[in-house]
């Protein structure tokens, strides 16, 4: 077999790895004891999670009067956080499903952790509407089951109910997609572990995977099917989230641009979060040969293009308000840019539209500290986008006599901090117990150089 | 029924691919191949037909969509008609999002469960492992010895040409599972 001609594209895995090296490198963090840095991060996340649990306990026991909401601003911090977390989840599906359909092989280095991120982000998102119900122990009323109240069925015409189905389907399909992707790697862990609890657990969970070519063929078919299903699913989920707003008659919400605008924003914020986690994981877990600067570069480009779409949507919203001739619509947008929440609006514009333009420069895309600062700012900006959409549209409504303002209470902030705690605690535990890179996928996608012995053998054959 | 098989181990996917194609061309029956990752082209070399799981996905998805459409219509227009914002009871457009989600949910779970059922994968299964390195960096080809075309010496030499690391005879267990 002649060697491959020099590749035009930079290699996906650097450092001349063999198949065995790939397995060893990716499984190594699971064999090592956690580092001090890991323990530090874990302690901080767990503390945040405990603060969140205490806050949620208190507000459920007392009632959601503990929030800063009022009759005018009926949605604020919690729905902002809900949309923020759902959006973050979407980049995971983009990377695992959409880039898979487009045959972007570089995704193999990041898809596992992006999928895990999706799962944890959707978990965080689900908590907020659940608390917002006020009586979360009656959450099962959202399920259409035969009941003693008639049976009184759920209202299938309400976007809020569509959301229940969309988010729960999304969580379920993301979990299945992630688990199916893990099967071959769990078998790898089973086969390389010494007899003990890790071997027992991985051998239970890998469902008896043995690498048979027949199973691989079916597996690849199902993986492709799941990617094909997850792609429209991810668009439907954020479309439905945007319909929670767009089907209302509130000026600033009632626009047809919302579905594409929300989907682009979701992917934008999610890519920022993936990059945040990747840059950290790459440094902390010694995966520089797998998550290369090429990966960071490509994700930066994707993120920036999404950011430009979001910027275009901001502009379109203003134009539509101006062109509509509707005084209420025009007022909302003037109020957004110049009213009491102008600081939030301009934070959003600078973080989401202006600052990411720096990524046009190749050199800056290769400077990780700069990229890191930009992605953190994008995360902040995208949180503010949801806050601006929700609060500025509500706080000055049709009747000036009912105008009000909104400030979050300590309980709401503690709940938000708690959701970050949940997210990072889950992610840190995931980094310890599962391979953060899809071993089987990266082996198949990266044309690894042959082992020395093989080449040697080939030379002998030729001679 | 116990059967004798020949187990050849390779170090590189190209060797496995070439060997599989060559052995099959000579009329041997290939029992299975075991690889650490999905080797593209192996299904062609082995002569496997494309998976029919796509049909499972399609029918589960249709069942989800049509079932949910019917259920939404039945609850909203037949069992307890309720006026929501003056919309018609059987307003179809508002039934679409939930029907779509149900289609995706059923299609996804249906195809995964079908995959597990067809491949006989279940929690806690202890499969006979042909070589523990098959999930790491080894490629294994298993050839049936029962075939009339089988000649041990010829095949062993042929496999050596494809840089097989080892070629050994094994016995399959009753039930066809490889030892």
Interface residues (C-beta under 8 A of the other chain):
Chain A: X1 X18 X19 X20 X23 X144 X150 X151 X152 X153 X154 X155 X156 X157 X158 X159 X161 X162 X165 X166 X169 X172 X173 X176 X177 X180 X183 X184 X187 X188 X190 X191 X192 X203 X204 X205 X207 X208 X209 X210 X211 X212 X213 X214 X215 X216 X217 X218 X219 X220 X221 X222 X225 X226 X229 X230 X232 X233 X236 X240 X243 X440 X441 X443 X444 X450 X451 X453 X454 X457 X458 X461
Chain B: X11 X12 X14 X15 X18 X32 X33 X34 X35 X36 X37 X38 X39 X40 X42 X43 X46 X48 X50 X51 X53 X54 X57 X61 X71 X72 X75 X76 X79 X80 X82 X84 X85 X87 X91 X94 X95 X97 X98 X100 X101 X102 X104 X105 X107 X108 X109 X111 X112 X114 X115 X116 X118 X119 X120 X121 X122 X123 X124 X125 X126 X127 X128 X129 X130 X132 X133 X134 X135 X136 X137 X163
